[in-house]
Amino acid sequence: MQLITHLRVSIVGLLLLGLPMTGRTAAARRPDPAAQSAVEQYVHDVAALGRAPDYHGVWLQAESGVLAEHQGTVPLPAASLTKVATTLAALQTWGPTHRFVTLVDATGPIQNGVLWGDLVVQGGSDPLFVMEDALALRKALQELGLKRVTGKLIISGPFFMNFSMSTTQSAKLLKEVLSPTPKARSRKRQRSTTPSESAALSIAGPVELVSFCPPTQMSLVRHRSLPVSTILKRMNVYSNNPMANMFTVALGGPMAMVQQAARAAGLSAAHLQLSNGSGLGPENQLSAQTVCALFAAIHRLVTPAKLTVADVFPVAGLDRGTIRRRNLPFYTIVKTGSLRQVATLAGVILTRTHGPVWFALLNQGENLWGFRTQQDALLQHLIAQWGAAEPPPAAFIPTHSEPDSARNDILVRTKAHGG
């Protein structure tokens, strides 16, 4: 069974890469005439919106082979489809269940609620550390009895907050939450009479950013992020550029991200012409074929963890974000992309005739909503032609995990006693 599964994955990988096949598989690579006709009409329609056919790329790929394409192997501006590569690289590097850890330590003892020393926060590259996380962190520190810090708030390592790539700004915001000014505390007390809500820490010293964590005496709190798969889903639903760039920084930069994504998809890194992880800028280019290969690789990678691509990308009819105004077929799993003169869409439609069909549509020109309308119309036409898979295959249904609210572990241990 393992050998059969390996061979099946290998064949699908070869098909997605567009490599020459022979015999029965080669016959399966013949285009679907109806799909090819629909693609040709689609290209004619989007070209009429302002730019010639060479400015548009299309790829439709089923497990059995390529169904239709136009300029499918030509690199074109991908916009936020770049985040598909970032998503794959993140999953390849950490796995879907990994959590980023932010540690809070103390450089001195705590006596009667007073920390005689500095409060040290060691950032762990969490791309989704937001206000709610900072408030929960403050509550955890209060639960261990901390009321006042005589020293500074020291930030060490990659720490981001509220989608800011600036460590300085993130550190300043964190201090405002942990140790609000008297004026801010007064406003808070006016809004709430609950002691636990109105209470706050007092940090006497300023914020200090350091490259290396100073010697600490006590480990106070370990904050765990949401799982990587959940963070990626949030990033892709809203096409959050700062989060994508934070992932890229944590991966070691754009070049390292590209190498990881290419390796996971079985591609040469030359297929991924990317200068960042978000897709901002027309210099980020992918072919429609490459985008489909990246998507299919994500599907293979998350399956062993009992997750699906719907756990990391928005689903039409279930999610909102960038697809809230789209007319996509129900249960289409997608990633959108937009620049000033670029509109892209890719993902998978679940059909009765061909099973899951991976697709990528890359368009250039000024009429972005015109392109989006044509993209949606093409997918609706294909679903009408092939029929929708009803119910959707289990391998493409998002999992429903319980809300993960308790993510702060109170440690309060000294280095001398280990633990």
C-alpha positions in Angstrom: 0.0 0.0 0.0 2.8 2.4 0.8 4.5 1.7 -2.5 1.2 2.3 -4.4 0.7 5.6 -2.5 4.2 6.7 -3.3 3.8 5.9 -7.0 0.5 7.8 -7.1 2.0 10.9 -5.5 5.0 10.7 -7.8 2.8 10.5 -10.9 0.7 13.5 -9.7 3.9 15.4 -9.0 5.2 14.7 -12.5 1.9 15.8 -14.0 1.9 19.1 -12.1 5.5 19.7 -13.2 4.5 19.2 -16.8 7.2 16.5 -17.3 6.9 14.2 -20.3 4.9 11.0 -19.5 4.3 7.9 -21.6 1.6 5.3 -22.3 -1.6 5.6 -20.4 -0.6 8.7 -18.5 0.4 10.5 -21.6 -3.1 9.9 -23.1 -4.6 11.3 -19.9 -2.8 14.5 -20.5 -4.9 15.4 -23.5 -6.9 18.5 -22.8 -10.6 18.4 -22.0 -12.1 19.9 -25.2 -14.9 21.7 -23.4 -12.4 23.1 -20.8 -10.0 24.2 -23.5 -12.8 26.0 -25.4 -13.9 27.7 -22.2 -10.3 28.9 -21.5 -9.9 30.2 -25.0 -13.2 32.2 -24.6 -12.0 33.4 -21.2 -8.7 34.6 -22.6 -10.6 36.4 -25.4 -12.8 38.1 -22.8 -10.1 39.3 -20.5 -7.9 40.4 -23.4 -10.9 42.6 -24.5 -10.6 44.4 -21.1 -7.3 46.0 -22.0 -4.3 43.8 -22.6 -3.4 41.2 -25.3 -3.6 37.4 -24.6 0.1 37.1 -23.8 -0.5 39.1 -20.6 -2.7 36.3 -19.2 -2.0 32.8 -17.9 -4.3 29.9 -17.2 -3.7 26.3 -15.9 -6.3 23.7 -15.1 -4.9 20.4 -13.7 -6.7 17.3 -12.5 -5.1 14.2 -11.1 -5.4 12.6 -14.5 -3.5 15.4 -16.2 -3.6 18.9 -17.7 -7.2 19.8 -18.7 -6.6 23.1 -20.3 -4.0 26.0 -20.3 -3.0 29.2 -21.9 0.5 30.7 -21.3 0.5 28.3 -18.4 4.3 27.9 -18.1 5.1 31.6 -18.6 6.1 33.5 -15.4 3.7 36.5 -14.8 3.1 38.9 -11.9 1.5 36.8 -9.2 0.5 39.4 -6.6 -0.6 37.7 -3.4 -0.4 34.2 -5.0 3.1 34.6 -3.7 1.6 33.8 -0.3 1.0 30.3 -1.6 4.7 29.8 -1.8 5.1 31.4 1.7 2.5 29.1 3.0 4.2 26.0 1.6 7.6 27.1 2.9 6.2 27.7 6.4 4.5 24.3 6.5 7.6 22.6 5.1 9.8 24.2 7.7 7.7 24.0 10.9 4.8 21.7 10.1 1.1 22.7 10.6 0.9 22.1 14.3 4.0 24.1 15.3 3.6 27.0 17.7 5.8 30.0 18.1 6.9 30.7 21.7 7.3 34.0 23.4 9.1 33.8 26.8 8.9 36.3 29.6 11.7 36.1 32.1 13.0 38.2 35.1 16.6 39.3 35.8 16.0 39.5 39.5 13.9 38.1 42.3 10.2 38.8 42.9 9.4 39.8 46.5 5.9 40.8 47.7 4.8 41.3 44.1 7.8 43.5 43.1 10.3 42.3 40.5 13.7 43.7 41.6 15.2 43.8 38.1 14.1 43.8 34.5 11.2 42.1 32.7 12.6 40.3 29.6 10.5 39.3 26.7 12.1 36.9 24.2 10.3 37.2 20.9 9.7 34.0 18.9 8.7 35.3 15.5 5.0 35.0 16.2 3.2 36.7 13.2 -0.1 36.8 15.1 0.8 38.3 18.5 -1.9 41.0 18.9 -3.6 43.1 21.6 -5.6 40.2 23.0 -2.4 38.2 23.4 -0.7 41.1 25.2 -3.7 41.4 27.6 -3.7 37.7 28.3 0.1 37.9 29.0 -0.5 40.7 31.5 -3.2 38.7 33.2 -0.8 35.7 33.5 1.9 37.9 35.1 -0.7 39.2 37.5 -1.8 35.6 38.4 1.7 34.8 39.5 1.5 37.9 41.8 3.5 40.4 39.9 2.5 44.0 40.5 5.6 46.2 39.9 8.8 46.0 37.9 11.6 48.2 39.2 13.7 47.9 36.1 13.2 48.0 32.3 11.1 46.1 29.8 13.8 44.4 27.7 12.8 43.0 24.3 15.1 40.3 22.8 14.8 38.5 19.5 12.2 38.8 16.8 9.1 40.3 18.4 6.1 41.6 16.4 2.8 42.9 17.6 -0.4 44.0 15.9 1.1 43.3 12.4 4.0 45.8 12.8 7.3 44.8 11.3 9.0 47.4 13.6 10.4 45.8 16.8 10.6 49.3 18.3 6.9 50.0 17.6 5.9 46.6 18.8 7.9 46.9 22.0 6.4 50.3 22.7 2.9 49.0 22.2 3.5 46.0 24.4 4.6 48.2 27.3 1.5 50.4 26.9 -0.5 47.2 27.4 1.5 45.8 30.3 2.1 49.1 32.0 -0.4 51.7 30.9 0.2 55.4 31.7 -1.9 56.9 34.5 -4.2 58.6 31.9 -4.8 55.3 30.1 -5.5 53.5 33.4 -8.0 56.2 34.3 -9.9 55.6 31.0 -9.8 51.9 31.6 -11.3 52.2 35.1 -14.1 54.4 33.8 -15.0 51.6 31.3 -14.9 48.7 33.8 -15.4 48.3 37.5 -14.0 44.7 37.6 -10.7 44.8 39.6 -9.0 42.2 37.3 -9.8 44.3 34.3 -8.8 47.7 35.7 -5.6 46.4 37.4 -2.3 46.8 35.5 1.4 46.3 36.1 3.8 49.1 36.7 7.1 49.0 34.9 9.4 51.8 36.1 12.1 51.8 33.4 12.0 52.4 29.7 11.9 49.9 26.8 15.2 48.5 25.7 15.9 46.4 22.6 18.8 44.0 22.7 20.3 41.6 20.2 21.0 38.9 22.8 19.0 37.9 25.8 20.7 39.0 29.1 21.2 36.6 32.0 17.9 35.9 33.7 17.1 34.6 37.1 13.5 33.4 36.7 11.3 32.2 33.9 7.9 33.5 34.4 5.5 32.8 31.5 5.6 30.9 28.2 3.2 32.2 25.6 2.4 29.8 22.8 1.0 31.1 19.5 -1.9 29.5 17.6 -0.8 26.6 15.4 1.0 27.5 12.2 -1.9 26.2 10.1 -4.4 28.6 11.9 -2.1 31.5 11.5 -1.7 30.8 7.8 -5.4 30.6 7.4 -5.8 34.1 9.0 -3.0 35.4 6.7 -4.6 34.0 3.6 -8.2 34.8 4.3 -7.3 38.5 4.7 -4.2 38.4 2.5 -2.2 40.1 5.3 1.1 41.4 3.9 2.9 42.0 7.1 2.2 38.5 8.4 3.6 37.1 5.1 6.7 39.1 5.5 7.1 38.1 9.2 6.9 34.5 8.1 9.5 35.2 5.4 11.9 36.8 8.0 11.5 33.9 10.3 12.3 31.5 7.4 15.6 33.3 6.8 14.5 35.8 4.0 13.0 35.5 0.5 15.8 33.3 -0.9 15.4 30.8 1.9 11.6 30.9 1.6 11.9 30.2 -2.2 14.2 27.3 -1.6 12.0 25.7 1.0 8.9 26.1 -1.2 10.6 24.8 -4.3 11.9 21.8 -2.4 8.5 20.9 -1.0 6.9 21.1 -4.4 9.7 19.3 -6.3 10.5 22.3 -8.4 13.6 24.1 -9.3 14.0 27.4 -7.4 14.2 29.1 -10.8 10.4 28.6 -11.1 9.8 30.9 -8.2 10.9 34.5 -9.2 10.0 36.1 -5.8 11.6 39.0 -4.0 9.4 38.9 -0.9 6.8 36.7 0.8 3.8 38.9 0.4 3.6 39.5 -3.4 3.9 43.3 -3.2 5.5 44.4 -6.4 5.2 43.1 -10.0 8.7 41.6 -9.8 7.1 38.7 -7.9 6.4 36.3 -10.8 5.1 32.7 -11.0 3.6 30.7 -13.9 0.1 29.4 -13.5 1.5 25.9 -13.7 3.9 26.6 -10.8 1.1 28.0 -8.6 -0.9 24.8 -9.1 2.1 22.7 -8.2 2.6 24.7 -5.0 -1.1 24.3 -4.1 -1.0 20.5 -4.7 2.2 20.3 -2.6 0.4 22.0 0.3 -2.4 19.4 0.0 0.0 16.5 0.2 1.9 18.1 3.1 -1.0 18.8 5.4 -2.8 15.5 4.8 -0.7 13.4 7.3 -1.7 15.9 10.0 -5.3 15.2 9.3 -5.7 18.8 7.9 -6.7 20.0 4.4 -6.0 23.0 2.2 -9.2 24.4 3.5 -7.5 24.7 6.8 -5.0 27.2 5.4 -6.9 29.0 2.6 -10.3 30.7 2.4 -13.3 28.6 1.3 -16.1 30.2 -0.8 -19.4 30.2 1.2 -17.6 29.7 4.5 -15.0 32.5 4.8 -15.1 36.2 4.0 -12.0 38.3 3.9 -10.8 39.0 0.3 -13.6 36.7 -1.2 -16.5 38.4 0.5 -17.7 40.1 -2.7 -16.8 37.3 -5.1 -19.2 35.1 -7.0 -17.2 31.9 -6.7 -18.7 28.4 -6.8 -19.6 27.2 -3.4 -16.8 25.4 -1.6 -14.1 26.6 -4.0 -10.8 26.8 -2.0 -8.8 29.8 -3.2 -6.2 32.4 -2.8 -6.7 35.8 -4.4 -4.1 38.4 -5.5 -4.3 42.0 -6.5 -1.9 44.8 -7.5 -2.6 48.0 -9.3 -2.7 46.3 -12.7 -2.8 42.6 -11.6 -5.6 40.3 -10.6 -4.9 36.7 -9.9 -6.9 33.7 -8.5 -5.8 30.1 -7.8 -6.9 27.1 -5.8 -9.1 24.0 -6.3 -12.6 23.4 -7.5 -14.2 20.1 -6.5 -15.9 18.5 -9.5 -18.0 15.4 -10.1 -16.4 14.6 -13.5 -12.7 15.2 -12.9 -12.4 15.2 -9.1 -10.3 18.0 -7.6 -9.2 20.4 -10.3 -6.3 22.8 -9.4 -6.5 26.1 -11.3 -4.5 29.3 -11.6 -5.7 32.4 -13.4 -3.2 35.3 -13.8 -4.4 38.5 -15.5 -2.8 41.9 -16.2 -4.5 45.2 -17.0 -6.4 48.0 -15.3 -9.9 46.6 -15.1 -9.4 44.5 -11.9 -13.1 44.0 -11.2 -13.6 43.0 -14.8 -11.0 40.3 -14.4 -12.4 39.1 -11.2 -15.9 38.9 -12.7 -14.5 36.8 -15.6 -12.5 34.6 -13.2 -15.6 33.8 -11.3 -17.6 33.2 -14.4 -15.1 30.8 -15.8 -15.1 28.7 -12.6 -18.9 28.8 -12.5 -19.0 27.6 -16.1 -16.6 24.7 -15.4 -18.7 23.6 -12.4 -21.8 23.7 -14.5 -20.0 21.7 -17.2 -18.5 19.1 -14.9 -20.9 19.1 -12.0 -20.0 19.9 -8.4 -18.8 17.1 -6.1 -21.6 16.6 -3.6 -20.8 16.3 -0.8 -17.3 17.8 -1.0 -14.6 15.1 -0.5 -13.5 14.7 3.1 -9.9 15.4 2.0 -10.9 19.0 1.3 -13.3 19.8 4.2 -11.8 22.1 6.9 -11.4 20.6 10.3 -13.2 22.1 13.3 -10.9 22.4 16.3 -12.0 23.8 19.7 -11.1 27.4 20.4 -7.6 27.6 21.8 -7.8 30.3 24.6 -5.4 29.0 27.3 -2.0 29.6 25.7 0.0 31.1 28.6 2.0 28.7 30.8 3.0 30.2 34.1 6.4 28.8 34.9 7.9 30.7 37.8 11.0 28.6 38.1 14.6 29.6 39.0 17.6 28.7 36.9 19.2 27.1 39.9 16.4 24.6 40.3 16.0 23.9 36.6 12.6 22.6 35.4 
